[in-house]
Amino acid sequence: MNLTPYRFVKTYQHSYQFDAFDFDDIPSGKARQNTMHYTEKVVGNEVDTNGEAYYQLEGTNKKFEIRGTTHIPDNYPRRTVVDLTGMGLGQREYNDPEQEVPVTLVITGSEEYGYIASHKFGANNWMHELHDVIGDRQLRHVVMPGSHDAGMSMIGDSLKEGWNALGTSSNSQNQDLNIYDQLRVGSRYFDLRVASAYGGPFFAAHVNDEKSKTPVGATGEKLDDIIAGINKFMAESPGEVVILWVKYMVDLNSNVPAGAGRYWDEKKTQSFYSKMEGIKNRCTNLPDKKFDRLPAKTFMDQNNGGGCVLIITDGTLSDGISQDKPSSGIYYKSHMDRDDHWAEKETVEDLAKNQVDHMLSKKRTNADDSSADPFLIMQWLVTPDALTSTLDTSLGIFAMMYSNPALYWNAFNAMSPDYWPTVIMQDYVGLVLNKENKFPSDLSAELRVLCMGLNLYMVSQNCKVSKRGNPLLKKQGGLQPALAAGLAVNSNRLHQHSNATSAARPFPMKFHGVVYANGTIDEAPRPKFHLGRCKTLKAGTIFMNGTKLEVDTPNPDFDAEF
């Protein structure tokens, strides 16, 4: 995905024992599906395969490479290597997740601004890093990742705590990372559904109908743990805007009347508000105006620049019970104009068409009519029937294998300076799939960098919503300092680098190391090391495993690198 002002020009490619190796130029502001079709001489018997595509950012000296290779024998014999050494951003090796499931690379930035790519995480407070770009925009015109059913990173055991009625990890779990880690991978909008269990503690929940007599589903994270994670993140990563859109607000119990029988009473409601008051850095004393029309810096600069947590309630309470508590920074949904379009489609093809068509009906014009230019949520997720998600394909498989990857090659190419969502909401945010064990094996920054790139590149070209112009095309007198430590992928979670420092450094952070497919990081590889690159012994000839391969055009970089 190219979110830079420059065309990605394919300067050279070669392949060995690929049935197809189809790479080409990628225009500015577009994405392309490049294809690597691995050769299998005998069905199920893979052969050593290597291919390389070389790119240059037109008009610059920046280069990068994409390589396909094999590691035989291995549980993941097919690998993709993203080599951004020529951009000062290091290398990363990916396990190819599955047939026709892409490895995605998002690059944004410019010569004047610097570059960042999705193969590696930068500072946690990405909104603060873009303060000069997004601060003056209305909140509805800031693109951010979102988490669907955000608190459902686990399934509670009703025999110990929480509530469960036929809920399983397959049909009721929508995330793998807890909310603290969802914040760290970039999410800023949280679809948070809260219920009490048997009149007692508060939990995140996911059920088919929270007001019915017999809801089906389960509870997830404890509200106490969610609040602790939010407070920890806000202390570590100042300057962010975190939006909690709180739904349900009912009690999950057994054999109670449907509808009003589940509603909280005054005492329970006030107990919930008291819990939410435990969130530090709440957004308080906001102007009497629709929140989505306020400049983003109204929220980012609160709490002495520490940012703030915007709490919006969207539950159903009994008549006479207050639906919010503004004095504590807890607001009812009427304070925001939101378009939360749910496609409710079972296939990725139907989902994509529905969501893209809806996005293209909302032109970004800074219109006073909120329905024309809303705080637009793109629910990029399929809705399989209960039987399929329970017995056949889990919500996690649907998200990581099918719907999430389609965002980058489908919806992105339909976006333009006039048409883009405010929130891109997904299940299983920030994850790719381990096909052998059917659980997440790696973290990804694709959605986070996509949203950063849309803010920098796409939205900045719309002068009606962005008065500062395109930051990628002008000199920056000084870039926002990266106040938080860089993050690296390791052991299925994010870990702080040992070089954490509060000292200012340019954005983005440079990285010259290698991240291997198993999560191992080599911060200082040997000079001119390129993971998976073939060695050229003579111009125009490549030798691999004793096989001689002639290529059409010698690559001068080969001999220079080895």
Secondary structure, DSSP 8 states (H G I E B T S, - for coil): -EESSS-EEEEEEEEESEEEEE---B-TT-----EEEE-EEETTEE---EEEEEEEETTSS-EEEEEEEE-SSSSS-EEEEEE-GGGT--EEEEE--BTTB-----EEEETTTEEEETTSB--S-HHHHTHHHHTTSBGGGS-EEEETTTT-SS---TTTSS-EEB--TTTT---SS-HHHHHHHT--EEEEEEEEETTS-EEEEEES-TTSSS--EEEEEEHHHHHHHHHHHHHHSTTEEEEEEEEEEEEE-SS--SGGGGB--HHHHHHHHHHHTTSSSB--S--SS-GGGSBHHHHHTHHHHTEEEEEEE-----TTS-S-BGGGTEEEGGGS-EEEE----SSHHHHHHHHHHHHTTS--S--SSTTTS-EEEEE------HHIIIII--HHHIIIIIIHHHIIIIIHHH-BTTB--SEEEESSTTEEEETTTTEEEEE--HHHHHHHHIIIIIGGG-TTT-TT--GGGS--SS-----S--EEEETTEEEE-TT---S---SS----SEE-TTS-EESS--TT--TT---EEETTEEEETTEEEE-SS--HHHHHH-
